Amino acid sequence: MKKIIFILTAILLISCNTESKNVLVAPNGKIYVETGIEDGKPFYLVKLNGNTIIEKSYLGFLFKNNDSFFDDFIIEKINTKSVSEKWYQPWGEELTADNTYNEMTIQLIENSCKKRKMNLVFRLFNDGLGFRYEFPEQENLKNFVIADELTEFALVGNPKAWSIPTNRTNYFENLYKKSYVTSLDTVSTPLTMEVNDSLFLTIHEANLTDYAGLNLTPKQGSSTLKADLTPWSTGEKVFAKTPFVSSWRTIIIAKSAGDLMLSRIMLNLNEPSKIEDTSWIQPGRYIGIWWGMHLGNYTWGQGPKHGATTANTMRYIDFAAKYGFSGVLVEGWNVGWDGDWSTNGHQFNFTKPYPDFDIKKISEYATTKNVKLIGHNETGGAAKNYESQLDSAFKFYNKYGVTTVKTGYVNALLDHKEQHASQYGVRHYRKVIETAAKYKIVIDNHEPMIPTGLQRTYPNLMSQEGVRGQEYDAWSPDGGNPPEHTTIIPFTRGLAGPMDFTPGTFNFSNPAKPETHVQTTLAKQLALSVVIYSPLQMASDMIENYENNPAFEFITSCPTNWAKTVIPAAKIGDFIIVARKDRKNENWFVGGITDENARELNLNLSFLEKDAKYRAKIFKDGKGADYKTNPYPVEIETIEINSNSNIKLNLAAGGGTAIIISKI
Ligand code: NOJ
């Protein structure tokens, strides 16, 4: 990855190295972290503009066999440094990320006879912080087992939080619930909280490598959240060997909900790209033989309704070529789907097409049409079976020009045993990404662990699920995603990285399940292509539902890779407007959406270039549009605008507005 600037500046740290209290300030001087030792216990606290926002919070571990590693420390040494650099993002919400921080490493040693060592590393950015534990190579600590991570986040007051429960989630595909922190269950991160109108916090993690996924649980009903790592089936959390590091614990500190979305702390805390030449990693919008399966019109397995046939795939390739889609996803093409595939994942064969899927003919046809075939590897959670075939599968895809593979793990447990976000799962997903990189394969991972920014290091990890997506609108017994859902996820799961939500459905009902349908207006489906960020995005519907609909122009025009992102207006759970600038030209795309309430929002266009003229093509909710009673009317209007203009967005209940802004 190309580094644009790298300046290691002088140390800006104020280090009052009194007995055992040390202070680090953010480069802009507004955030302050104090760390120290109290009765042998390491702690930290955080202030913003002089006000405490995280009270004294303890740090440390319980190792296996009740071996405490949290209450006998002294500080041996403190190192500090400051960094300011910008790094290029091969794809992303903007072209570069600013990585400016001050860092403090506190070297701890046990006071008693064991003399084991641990470092606490704090990195303070202008919009929050990250910290992690380092376990240096040492005589008295070699192999060790973490039974519990004791990290605390002692919140001030009792903020409101949007959460999903860790222990009652399938693949993190829940609706987010709003509650006070004190009444939280054990919850997954990112955990986003509103402390007051001008203070929002999100706790998450970055660079989850050979560790266990972070969850949070309130301590005895208080507003102190404690880390709760996802365990192995045997109860242990992490098996480690020095030298070893934990993932980073991150806290975004923002004055508005929109600003949460612009923080790049998580990405910055991951390692630079290990892939030098990223030219083969290309974002794009694609279509898929997919929604038909979710409606029940097609099947994944063999039979009269098999969706992945040669003829059907060629029909999709024709459509993709005609409308400029980069690829066609085909699910159900390979042996393993017949019968109960999510229980019998070990039967999946990733190089054996079904007889009615002529991969040679299809891939040759796709090449002539300049369309890529997107592979699908559903594993049914049988991770070992998949690992044993990774090399042969990716070689096979290289041969047939398949450069992107969607992976899937539909089983609550990997190998019928381990949780997706356990250290076992973390190791498996990493192996897939690394092997894919070796074969120049891009991954879109479904049923993942919650992402932690690894795409900086492996930009071939382009998109992931880990969110309740559009598919629920086809079959969910609860009727589908309520309109509020998409006004929450950009501020929760969305902060963990690209979401493969797959918006863009044009026909909202499923005759097989009349009680379930898409709960948006059509204009909102368009707007979601901008609001929900994913560099790989599938227009979800069956192709027959797109043609002859003027609204389709927005889907075929909207890019998936951006030079800049701004959030002109946002209120979590109510509405959000996102504006993104195309990487290839001076055009902007805007998506504004609301929950179940109709509302008028003002879009201020001051983000446009001063003194330039633009044409705005607005796709808005038509007369009488309402997600419940009349979802389809879309009105298209073109006006001239400049950076002094304001556009009133009249959003229907469950509605949205999508705008193409082209420079004249
Ligand atoms: C669940 C995935 O989210 C969905 O996209 C896919 O079609 C099915 N699993 C089958 O693999």
Residues whose N, C-alpha, C, O or C-beta is under 5 A from the ligand:
A	BS01	NOJ	E378 G408 V410 H446
